[in-house]
Amino acid sequence: MSETTPQPEVDGAVYKTLLESTNAIPWKIDWKTMTFAYIGPQIEKLLGWSQASWVSAEDWSDRMHPEDRERVVNFCISQSQAGTDHEADYRALTDDGRYVWIRDVVHVVRDANGEVDSLIGFMFDISERKKTEEQLVILQKELEALSFRDGLTGVANRRMLDSTLELEWTLARRNNQPLSLIMLDIDFFKQYNDHYGHIQGDDCLKRVARVLGASATRARDLVARFGGEEFVILLPEADARAAAKVAERCRQAIFKEQIPHAHSPVGQLLTISLGVGTLTPAAQDTPLAFIEAVDRRLYQAKQAGRNRIVEAG
């Protein structure tokens, strides 16, 4: 049997050096006194305020944009009181009067009695990401103005999907963030059209599109008609678990819509089959290969009996 090599102990000084060598800004607040026990020296480079000037939680809240302060402070206090780890985005004031977008990721530390003892976390500069997101929102509005919408259902069309996927792909690769895609098909839609007629078939597509739009609720989520009775949902910054939840929400929501489908071999109500994929894009990856991989999972869902979800794995 091979022996495990013992790992050397790392002392506090080494930990401190590691923490202070990152771009993320570490900090700790004592819950009872609401004072800073520590904040990394990186804070001075980012905001200009010295380490010594961060004494209490009031210094943190006072250096926040007035439009963000009440929302963020109330949220962080309520989550901390509940002992829930959380994160918040806000604009932080620099010592020369500018604002920098910050993401604060907070971990709640409890004592032996289960009471809140302290808060520890990291501040991240997300200014560039916010700029890109704002550009994406503007671009999406411009695309909508150019009628990048499916004429029947009102959701995005294939052209808008391709444009948005390209932008989100670039953003996900740059920020090392996951990107998820759901492809879904209405089960036995040809039989639906043959039985109920194309006018009612069109109405069915509209109802499905509306349900999908209500199931993908974040601002940057995109529902698109891929062609015929096939739809795609693009989920930026959503990991595999989150994408699976959205897929199941869509499947359940279509069932709750109670759309009759008398000629479906699956049952008497309309159902959908879904393929789900998640990827953090790397240099060798392409959007087309990603779509094809998710489309294969959709095909597997249909081959396995329909009215189901197939994920990676």
C-alpha positions in Angstrom: 0.0 0.0 0.0 1.2 3.5 -0.8 1.7 5.9 2.0 0.0 9.3 2.1 2.5 12.1 2.2 1.6 14.4 5.2 0.7 17.9 4.3 2.7 20.7 6.0 0.8 23.0 8.3 0.3 26.5 7.0 0.6 29.2 9.7 -1.4 32.4 10.0 1.2 34.6 8.5 1.2 32.5 5.3 -2.6 32.6 5.1 -2.5 36.4 5.6 0.0 36.7 2.7 -2.1 34.5 0.4 -5.2 36.5 1.2 -3.5 39.9 0.6 -2.0 38.8 -2.7 -5.4 38.3 -4.4 -7.5 40.9 -6.1 -10.4 40.0 -3.9 -10.5 42.0 -0.7 -10.9 39.9 2.5 -12.7 41.3 5.5 -14.1 40.4 8.9 -16.7 42.1 11.1 -17.5 41.3 14.7 -21.3 40.9 14.9 -21.8 42.2 18.5 -19.8 45.4 18.1 -20.3 45.8 14.3 -16.7 46.7 14.0 -14.1 45.6 11.5 -11.7 43.0 12.9 -9.8 43.0 9.6 -9.9 44.3 6.1 -7.3 43.6 3.4 -4.9 46.3 2.3 -6.2 45.9 -1.3 -9.1 48.1 -0.3 -6.9 51.2 -0.5 -5.8 50.4 -4.1 -9.4 49.9 -5.2 -11.3 52.7 -3.3 -8.5 54.9 -2.0 -9.7 54.7 1.6 -6.9 53.5 4.0 -7.3 50.2 6.0 -7.3 52.3 9.3 -10.4 54.2 8.1 -12.6 51.1 8.1 -13.6 51.0 11.7 -17.3 50.1 11.9 -20.0 48.8 9.7 -21.2 52.4 9.4 -18.0 53.2 7.4 -19.1 50.5 5.0 -22.7 51.7 4.6 -21.7 55.4 4.5 -19.4 54.7 1.5 -22.2 53.2 -0.5 -24.2 54.9 -3.2 -27.3 56.5 -1.7 -29.6 54.7 -4.2 -28.1 51.3 -3.1 -27.7 51.9 0.6 -31.1 51.1 2.1 -31.7 48.1 -0.1 -28.3 46.5 0.5 -28.0 47.3 4.2 -31.4 46.0 5.0 -30.8 42.8 2.9 -27.5 42.1 4.5 -28.7 42.6 8.0 -31.7 40.4 7.6 -29.7 37.6 5.9 -27.0 37.9 8.6 -29.5 37.8 11.4 -31.0 34.6 9.9 -27.5 33.1 9.7 -27.7 32.9 5.9 -24.7 33.3 3.6 -25.4 35.8 1.0 -24.0 38.2 -1.6 -24.9 41.8 -2.7 -24.0 44.1 -5.5 -23.7 47.8 -4.9 -21.7 51.0 -5.9 -19.0 51.9 -3.5 -17.7 55.5 -3.1 -14.0 56.1 -3.7 -12.0 58.8 -1.8 -12.0 61.0 -5.0 -15.8 60.9 -5.4 -16.2 58.2 -8.0 -18.2 55.0 -7.7 -17.0 51.4 -8.2 -19.3 48.4 -8.6 -18.6 45.9 -5.8 -19.9 42.3 -5.2 -19.7 41.4 -1.5 -19.8 37.7 -0.8 -20.6 37.1 2.9 -20.3 34.0 5.1 -22.0 34.0 8.5 -19.9 32.5 11.3 -21.8 31.0 14.4 -20.4 30.4 17.9 -20.8 27.1 19.8 -24.3 28.1 20.8 -25.4 28.7 17.3 -25.5 32.4 17.6 -24.0 34.8 15.0 -20.4 35.5 16.0 -19.0 37.3 13.0 -19.2 38.0 9.3 -16.4 37.2 7.0 -16.3 37.8 3.3 -14.7 39.1 0.1 -15.2 42.2 -1.9 -14.8 41.9 -5.7 -14.5 44.7 -8.3 -17.3 43.9 -10.8 -17.3 47.3 -12.6 -16.2 45.8 -16.0 -18.9 43.1 -15.7 -21.5 45.7 -15.0 -20.5 47.7 -18.0 -20.8 44.6 -20.2 -24.2 43.8 -18.7 -25.4 47.3 -19.4 -24.2 47.0 -23.0 -26.0 43.7 -23.3 -29.3 45.2 -22.1 -28.9 48.1 -24.5 -28.1 45.7 -27.3 -31.1 43.5 -26.5 -33.4 46.5 -26.6 -31.9 47.4 -30.0 -32.4 43.9 -31.3 -36.0 44.0 -30.2 -36.5 47.3 -32.0 -35.2 45.6 -35.1 -38.0 43.0 -34.8 -35.8 40.1 -33.7 -39.0 38.5 -32.5 -40.9 35.5 -33.7 -43.9 36.8 -35.5 -46.3 34.1 -34.1 -45.3 33.6 -30.5 -43.7 37.0 -29.7 -40.6 35.4 -28.1 -37.1 35.8 -29.6 -36.5 34.3 -33.0 -33.5 32.2 -34.2 -31.6 35.3 -35.3 -31.9 37.0 -32.0 -30.9 33.8 -30.2 -27.8 33.5 -32.3 -26.8 37.1 -31.6 -27.4 36.9 -27.9 -25.7 33.5 -27.5 -22.6 35.0 -29.2 -22.5 37.9 -26.7 -23.3 35.7 -23.6 -20.7 33.2 -24.8 -18.0 35.9 -24.9 -19.0 37.2 -21.5 -19.1 33.7 -19.9 -15.7 32.9 -21.3 -14.1 36.2 -20.2 -15.5 35.9 -16.7 -15.2 32.1 -16.4 -18.9 31.8 -15.7 -21.3 28.9 -16.6 -23.7 29.2 -19.4 -26.8 26.9 -19.6 -29.1 26.0 -22.5 -32.4 24.2 -22.5 -33.8 22.9 -25.8 -37.4 21.6 -25.7 -39.9 20.2 -28.1 -43.7 19.8 -27.9 -44.5 16.1 -27.8 -46.4 14.8 -30.9 -47.2 18.3 -32.2 -47.9 17.0 -35.7 -50.7 14.8 -34.3 -52.0 17.9 -32.4 -52.1 19.9 -35.6 -53.7 17.0 -37.5 -56.5 16.6 -34.9 -57.2 20.2 -33.8 -56.2 22.2 -37.0 -53.4 24.7 -37.7 -55.3 27.7 -36.2 -55.5 26.0 -32.8 -52.0 24.7 -33.3 -50.8 28.3 -33.6 -52.7 29.2 -30.5 -51.0 26.2 -28.7 -47.5 27.5 -29.7 -48.4 31.0 -28.3 -49.6 29.4 -25.0 -46.4 27.4 -24.7 -44.2 30.4 -25.4 -46.0 32.4 -22.8 -45.6 29.7 -20.2 -41.9 29.4 -20.9 -41.4 33.1 -20.7 -43.0 33.0 -17.2 -40.7 30.2 -16.2 -37.4 31.9 -17.1 -37.7 35.0 -14.9 -34.2 36.6 -14.7 -33.6 39.7 -16.7 -31.0 38.2 -19.0 -32.8 34.8 -19.5 -33.9 34.4 -23.1 -36.7 32.3 -24.5 -36.5 31.8 -28.3 -38.4 29.8 -30.9 -35.8 27.6 -32.6 -38.1 26.4 -35.3 -41.5 24.7 -35.7 -42.5 23.4 -32.3 -39.0 23.6 -30.8 -37.9 26.3 -28.3 -34.6 27.2 -26.6 -34.0 28.9 -23.3 -30.6 30.6 -22.7 -29.6 31.0 -19.1 -26.5 33.1 -18.5 -24.6 32.5 -15.2 -26.7 29.5 -14.4 -25.0 26.3 -13.3 -26.3 22.8 -14.1 -28.4 22.6 -10.9 -30.1 25.9 -11.6 -30.8 25.0 -15.3 -32.3 21.6 -14.2 -34.7 23.5 -11.9 -35.8 25.8 -14.7 -36.3 22.8 -17.0 -38.5 21.1 -14.5 -40.4 24.3 -13.8 -41.2 24.5 -17.5 -42.3 20.9 -17.7 -44.6 21.3 -14.7 -45.9 24.7 -15.9 -46.9 23.2 -19.3 -48.7 20.4 -17.4 -50.6 22.9 -15.2 -51.7 24.8 -18.3 -53.9 21.7 -19.0 -53.8 21.9 -22.8 -55.8 19.0 -24.2 -54.0 16.6 -26.6 -56.4 13.8 -27.3 -54.1 12.1 -29.8 -50.9 12.1 -27.8 -49.5 8.6 -26.9 -48.1 10.2 -23.7 -51.5 11.2 -22.2 -54.5 13.3 -22.7 -52.6 16.6 -22.0 -49.9 18.4 -23.9 -46.4 17.6 -22.7 -42.8 18.6 -23.6 -39.4 16.9 -23.8 -36.3 18.8 -22.8 -32.5 18.5 -23.2 -30.3 20.5 -20.8 -26.6 21.5 -21.0 -24.2 23.7 -19.0 -20.8 24.8 -20.0 -18.1 27.2 -18.9 -16.8 28.1 -22.4 -13.1 27.4 -23.0 -10.9 28.3 -26.0 -11.7 25.0 -27.8 -15.5 25.2 -27.4 -17.9 26.7 -29.9 -21.6 27.7 -29.5 -22.6 25.4 -32.4 -21.1 22.4 -30.8 -22.8 23.3 -27.5 -26.2 23.6 -29.2 -25.6 20.3 -30.9 -24.8 18.6 -27.6 -27.9 19.9 -26.0 -30.0 18.9 -29.0 -28.7 15.3 -28.7 -30.0 15.3 -25.1 -33.4 16.5 -26.4 -33.4 13.6 -28.9 -32.6 11.2 -26.0 -35.5 12.5 -24.0 -37.9 11.9 -27.0 -36.4 8.4 -27.6 -36.8 7.5 -23.9 -40.6 8.1 -24.0 -41.0 11.9 -24.0 -42.4 14.1 -21.3 -39.0 14.1 -19.6 -35.7 15.9 -19.1 -32.3 14.6 -20.1 -29.3 16.4 -18.5 -25.6 15.8 -18.9 -24.0 12.9 -17.2 
